[in-house]
Amino acid sequence: TLEPLPAAIERGSTTIDERKFLDSYDNDLTQDHKCICRFQ
């Protein structure tokens, strides 16, 4: 499930790897979450 991801993204990164992940995928994951919310 993708439901925990928005909360994790809002919390921000705590490690270098998390920062790299968010730098790469933050926009896509945010858009995906918006789409999921529309169809729930």
PDB file with SEQRES, HELIX, SHEET and CRYST1 records, atoms N, CA, C and O in Angstrom:
SEQRES   1 A   40  THR LEU GLU PRO LEU PRO ALA ALA ILE GLU ARG GLY SER          
SEQRES   2 A   40  THR THR ILE ASP GLU ARG LYS PHE LEU ASP SER TYR ASP          
SEQRES   3 A   40  ASN ASP LEU THR GLN ASP HIS LYS CYS ILE CYS ARG PHE          
SEQRES   4 A   40  GLN                                                          
HELIX    1 AA1 LEU A    5  ARG A   11  1                                   7    
HELIX    2 AA2 ILE A   16  ARG A   38  1                                  23    
CRYST1    1.000    1.000    1.000  90.00  90.00  90.00 P 1           1          
ATOM      1  N   THR A   1       0.825  -1.181   0.000  1.00  0.00           N  
ATOM      2  CA  THR A   1       0.000   0.000   0.000  1.00  0.00           C  
ATOM      3  C   THR A   1       0.876   1.254   0.000  1.00  0.00           C  
ATOM      4  O   THR A   1       1.972   1.263   0.560  1.00  0.00           O  
ATOM      5  N   LEU A   2       0.380   2.286  -0.625  1.00  0.00           N  
ATOM      6  CA  LEU A   2       1.129   3.540  -0.725  1.00  0.00           C  
ATOM      7  C   LEU A   2       0.688   4.574   0.303  1.00  0.00           C  
ATOM      8  O   LEU A   2       1.233   5.677   0.337  1.00  0.00           O  
ATOM      9  N   GLU A   3      -0.282   4.239   1.137  1.00  0.00           N  
ATOM     10  CA  GLU A   3      -0.838   5.221   2.063  1.00  0.00           C  
ATOM     11  C   GLU A   3       0.177   5.839   3.025  1.00  0.00           C  
ATOM     12  O   GLU A   3       0.050   7.031   3.306  1.00  0.00           O  
ATOM     13  N   PRO A   4       1.174   5.121   3.552  1.00  0.00           N  
ATOM     14  CA  PRO A   4       2.130   5.747   4.484  1.00  0.00           C  
ATOM     15  C   PRO A   4       3.110   6.712   3.814  1.00  0.00           C  
ATOM     16  O   PRO A   4       3.735   7.518   4.504  1.00  0.00           O  
ATOM     17  N   LEU A   5       3.257   6.652   2.515  1.00  0.00           N  
ATOM     18  CA  LEU A   5       4.256   7.478   1.840  1.00  0.00           C  
ATOM     19  C   LEU A   5       4.043   8.985   1.974  1.00  0.00           C  
ATOM     20  O   LEU A   5       5.017   9.698   2.214  1.00  0.00           O  
ATOM     21  N   PRO A   6       2.832   9.505   1.832  1.00  0.00           N  
ATOM     22  CA  PRO A   6       2.676  10.958   1.958  1.00  0.00           C  
ATOM     23  C   PRO A   6       3.135  11.493   3.320  1.00  0.00           C  
ATOM     24  O   PRO A   6       3.750  12.557   3.396  1.00  0.00           O  
ATOM     25  N   ALA A   7       2.837  10.759   4.382  1.00  0.00           N  
ATOM     26  CA  ALA A   7       3.273  11.194   5.713  1.00  0.00           C  
ATOM     27  C   ALA A   7       4.788  11.182   5.807  1.00  0.00           C  
ATOM     28  O   ALA A   7       5.384  12.082   6.398  1.00  0.00           O  
ATOM     29  N   ALA A   8       5.411  10.172   5.231  1.00  0.00           N  
ATOM     30  CA  ALA A   8       6.873  10.088   5.251  1.00  0.00           C  
ATOM     31  C   ALA A   8       7.489  11.217   4.430  1.00  0.00           C  
ATOM     32  O   ALA A   8       8.519  11.772   4.812  1.00  0.00           O  
ATOM     33  N   ILE A   9       6.876  11.549   3.330  1.00  0.00           N  
ATOM     34  CA  ILE A   9       7.385  12.636   2.487  1.00  0.00           C  
ATOM     35  C   ILE A   9       7.266  13.970   3.223  1.00  0.00           C  
ATOM     36  O   ILE A   9       8.186  14.787   3.188  1.00  0.00           O  
ATOM     37  N   GLU A  10       6.137  14.185   3.886  1.00  0.00           N  
ATOM     38  CA  GLU A  10       5.950  15.435   4.620  1.00  0.00           C  
ATOM     39  C   GLU A  10       6.934  15.569   5.775  1.00  0.00           C  
ATOM     40  O   GLU A  10       7.371  16.675   6.095  1.00  0.00           O  
ATOM     41  N   ARG A  11       7.285  14.449   6.402  1.00  0.00           N  
ATOM     42  CA  ARG A  11       8.257  14.460   7.501  1.00  0.00           C  
ATOM     43  C   ARG A  11       9.623  14.891   7.013  1.00  0.00           C  
ATOM     44  O   ARG A  11      10.404  15.486   7.756  1.00  0.00           O  
ATOM     45  N   GLY A  12       9.899  14.588   5.773  1.00  0.00           N  
ATOM     46  CA  GLY A  12      11.199  14.936   5.208  1.00  0.00           C  
ATOM     47  C   GLY A  12      12.203  13.813   5.384  1.00  0.00           C  
ATOM     48  O   GLY A  12      11.883  12.742   5.900  1.00  0.00           O  
ATOM     49  N   SER A  13      13.408  14.078   4.950  1.00  0.00           N  
ATOM     50  CA  SER A  13      14.442  13.048   4.980  1.00  0.00           C  
ATOM     51  C   SER A  13      15.279  13.165   6.247  1.00  0.00           C  
ATOM     52  O   SER A  13      15.457  14.248   6.805  1.00  0.00           O  
ATOM     53  N   THR A  14      15.789  12.009   6.686  1.00  0.00           N  
ATOM     54  CA  THR A  14      16.683  11.992   7.842  1.00  0.00           C  
ATOM     55  C   THR A  14      18.050  11.430   7.474  1.00  0.00           C  
ATOM     56  O   THR A  14      19.000  11.532   8.250  1.00  0.00           O  
ATOM     57  N   THR A  15      18.144  10.843   6.296  1.00  0.00           N  
ATOM     58  CA  THR A  15      19.427  10.298   5.852  1.00  0.00           C  
ATOM     59  C   THR A  15      19.727  10.804   4.446  1.00  0.00           C  
ATOM     60  O   THR A  15      18.856  11.338   3.761  1.00  0.00           O  
ATOM     61  N   ILE A  16      20.947  10.628   4.043  1.00  0.00           N  
ATOM     62  CA  ILE A  16      21.342  11.029   2.689  1.00  0.00           C  
ATOM     63  C   ILE A  16      20.571  10.225   1.649  1.00  0.00           C  
ATOM     64  O   ILE A  16      20.133  10.773   0.637  1.00  0.00           O  
ATOM     65  N   ASP A  17      20.404   8.928   1.896  1.00  0.00           N  
ATOM     66  CA  ASP A  17      19.670   8.094   0.940  1.00  0.00           C  
ATOM     67  C   ASP A  17      18.211   8.528   0.821  1.00  0.00           C  
ATOM     68  O   ASP A  17      17.656   8.557  -0.277  1.00  0.00           O  
ATOM     69  N   GLU A  18      17.594   8.865   1.949  1.00  0.00           N  
ATOM     70  CA  GLU A  18      16.221   9.355   1.891  1.00  0.00           C  
ATOM     71  C   GLU A  18      16.142  10.666   1.115  1.00  0.00           C  
ATOM     72  O   GLU A  18      15.202  10.875   0.349  1.00  0.00           O  
ATOM     73  N   ARG A  19      17.117  11.547   1.306  1.00  0.00           N  
ATOM     74  CA  ARG A  19      17.148  12.823   0.577  1.00  0.00           C  
ATOM     75  C   ARG A  19      17.263  12.575  -0.921  1.00  0.00           C  
ATOM     76  O   ARG A  19      16.581  13.229  -1.710  1.00  0.00           O  
ATOM     77  N   LYS A  20      18.112  11.645  -1.318  1.00  0.00           N  
ATOM     78  CA  LYS A  20      18.268  11.314  -2.738  1.00  0.00           C  
ATOM     79  C   LYS A  20      16.963  10.757  -3.306  1.00  0.00           C  
ATOM     80  O   LYS A  20      16.560  11.105  -4.416  1.00  0.00           O  
ATOM     81  N   PHE A  21      16.310   9.889  -2.532  1.00  0.00           N  
ATOM     82  CA  PHE A  21      15.047   9.307  -2.964  1.00  0.00           C  
ATOM     83  C   PHE A  21      14.001  10.402  -3.158  1.00  0.00           C  
ATOM     84  O   PHE A  21      13.315  10.441  -4.179  1.00  0.00           O  
ATOM     85  N   LEU A  22      13.884  11.287  -2.172  1.00  0.00           N  
ATOM     86  CA  LEU A  22      12.900  12.367  -2.282  1.00  0.00           C  
ATOM     87  C   LEU A  22      13.232  13.324  -3.413  1.00  0.00           C  
ATOM     88  O   LEU A  22      12.335  13.806  -4.104  1.00  0.00           O  
ATOM     89  N   ASP A  23      14.506  13.599  -3.605  1.00  0.00           N  
ATOM     90  CA  ASP A  23      14.899  14.467  -4.721  1.00  0.00           C  
ATOM     91  C   ASP A  23      14.469  13.862  -6.054  1.00  0.00           C  
ATOM     92  O   ASP A  23      14.072  14.579  -6.973  1.00  0.00           O  
ATOM     93  N   SER A  24      14.552  12.545  -6.148  1.00  0.00           N  
ATOM     94  CA  SER A  24      14.229  11.867  -7.406  1.00  0.00           C  
ATOM     95  C   SER A  24      12.732  11.642  -7.605  1.00  0.00           C  
ATOM     96  O   SER A  24      12.235  11.754  -8.726  1.00  0.00           O  
ATOM     97  N   TYR A  25      12.006  11.325  -6.523  1.00  0.00           N  
ATOM     98  CA  TYR A  25      10.638  10.836  -6.680  1.00  0.00           C  
ATOM     99  C   TYR A  25       9.560  11.647  -5.973  1.00  0.00           C  
ATOM    100  O   TYR A  25       8.384  11.295  -6.059  1.00  0.00           O  
ATOM    101  N   ASP A  26       9.919  12.707  -5.285  1.00  0.00           N  
ATOM    102  CA  ASP A  26       8.938  13.469  -4.507  1.00  0.00           C  
ATOM    103  C   ASP A  26       7.769  13.937  -5.358  1.00  0.00           C  
ATOM    104  O   ASP A  26       6.615  13.735  -4.981  1.00  0.00           O  
ATOM    105  N   ASN A  27       8.041  14.549  -6.483  1.00  0.00           N  
ATOM    106  CA  ASN A  27       6.967  15.071  -7.331  1.00  0.00           C  
ATOM    107  C   ASN A  27       6.064  13.953  -7.844  1.00  0.00           C  
ATOM    108  O   ASN A  27       4.841  14.085  -7.812  1.00  0.00           O  
ATOM    109  N   ASP A  28       6.647  12.867  -8.312  1.00  0.00           N  
ATOM    110  CA  ASP A  28       5.847  11.751  -8.824  1.00  0.00           C  
ATOM    111  C   ASP A  28       4.972  11.152  -7.727  1.00  0.00           C  
ATOM    112  O   ASP A  28       3.794  10.878  -7.954  1.00  0.00           O  
ATOM    113  N   LEU A  29       5.540  10.949  -6.544  1.00  0.00           N  
ATOM    114  CA  LEU A  29       4.777  10.352  -5.454  1.00  0.00           C  
ATOM    115  C   LEU A  29       3.664  11.275  -4.973  1.00  0.00           C  
ATOM    116  O   LEU A  29       2.583  10.811  -4.610  1.00  0.00           O  
ATOM    117  N   THR A  30       3.922  12.561  -4.971  1.00  0.00           N  
ATOM    118  CA  THR A  30       2.894  13.518  -4.575  1.00  0.00           C  
ATOM    119  C   THR A  30       1.741  13.495  -5.569  1.00  0.00           C  
ATOM    120  O   THR A  30       0.577  13.496  -5.167  1.00  0.00           O  
ATOM    121  N   GLN A  31       2.048  13.476  -6.852  1.00  0.00           N  
ATOM    122  CA  GLN A  31       1.007  13.411  -7.881  1.00  0.00           C  
ATOM    123  C   GLN A  31       0.237  12.094  -7.795  1.00  0.00           C  
ATOM    124  O   GLN A  31      -0.985  12.078  -7.942  1.00  0.00           O  
ATOM    125  N   ASP A  32       0.945  10.994  -7.559  1.00  0.00           N  
ATOM    126  CA  ASP A  32       0.288   9.694  -7.418  1.00  0.00           C  
ATOM    127  C   ASP A  32      -0.687   9.705  -6.252  1.00  0.00           C  
ATOM    128  O   ASP A  32      -1.800   9.190  -6.355  1.00  0.00           O  
ATOM    129  N   HIS A  33      -0.260  10.294  -5.142  1.00  0.00           N  
ATOM    130  CA  HIS A  33      -1.129  10.355  -3.963  1.00  0.00           C  
ATOM    131  C   HIS A  33      -2.399  11.150  -4.263  1.00  0.00           C  
ATOM    132  O   HIS A  33      -3.486  10.758  -3.838  1.00  0.00           O  
ATOM    133  N   LYS A  34      -2.275  12.249  -4.981  1.00  0.00           N  
ATOM    134  CA  LYS A  34      -3.444  13.050  -5.340  1.00  0.00           C  
ATOM    135  C   LYS A  34      -4.413  12.236  -6.191  1.00  0.00           C  
ATOM    136  O   LYS A  34      -5.627  12.317  -6.005  1.00  0.00           O  
ATOM    137  N   CYS A  35      -3.881  11.457  -7.120  1.00  0.00           N  
ATOM    138  CA  CYS A  35      -4.732  10.607  -7.970  1.00  0.00           C  
ATOM    139  C   CYS A  35      -5.437   9.540  -7.148  1.00  0.00           C  
ATOM    140  O   CYS A  35      -6.625   9.282  -7.343  1.00  0.00           O  
ATOM    141  N   ILE A  36      -4.710   8.926  -6.233  1.00  0.00           N  
ATOM    142  CA  ILE A  36      -5.299   7.886  -5.389  1.00  0.00           C  
ATOM    143  C   ILE A  36      -6.432   8.468  -4.551  1.00  0.00           C  
ATOM    144  O   ILE A  36      -7.489   7.851  -4.417  1.00  0.00           O  
ATOM    145  N   CYS A  37      -6.215   9.647  -3.991  1.00  0.00           N  
ATOM    146  CA  CYS A  37      -7.245  10.280  -3.161  1.00  0.00           C  
ATOM    147  C   CYS A  37      -8.504  10.582  -3.959  1.00  0.00           C  
ATOM    148  O   CYS A  37      -9.614  10.467  -3.440  1.00  0.00           O  
ATOM    149  N   ARG A  38      -8.338  10.965  -5.211  1.00  0.00           N  
ATOM    150  CA  ARG A  38      -9.503  11.263  -6.052  1.00  0.00           C  
ATOM    151  C   ARG A  38     -10.350  10.026  -6.301  1.00  0.00           C  
ATOM    152  O   ARG A  38     -11.568  10.136  -6.444  1.00  0.00           O  
ATOM    153  N   PHE A  39      -9.735   8.853  -6.356  1.00  0.00           N  
ATOM    154  CA  PHE A  39     -10.464   7.641  -6.723  1.00  0.00           C  
ATOM    155  C   PHE A  39     -10.839   6.767  -5.535  1.00  0.00           C  
ATOM    156  O   PHE A  39     -11.345   5.661  -5.721  1.00  0.00           O  
ATOM    157  N   GLN A  40     -10.603   7.239  -4.331  1.00  0.00           N  
ATOM    158  CA  GLN A  40     -11.000   6.438  -3.165  1.00  0.00           C  
ATOM    159  C   GLN A  40     -12.437   6.682  -2.823  1.00  0.00           C  
ATOM    160  O   GLN A  40     -12.953   6.097  -1.871  1.00  0.00           O  
TER     161      GLN A  40                                                      
END                                                                             
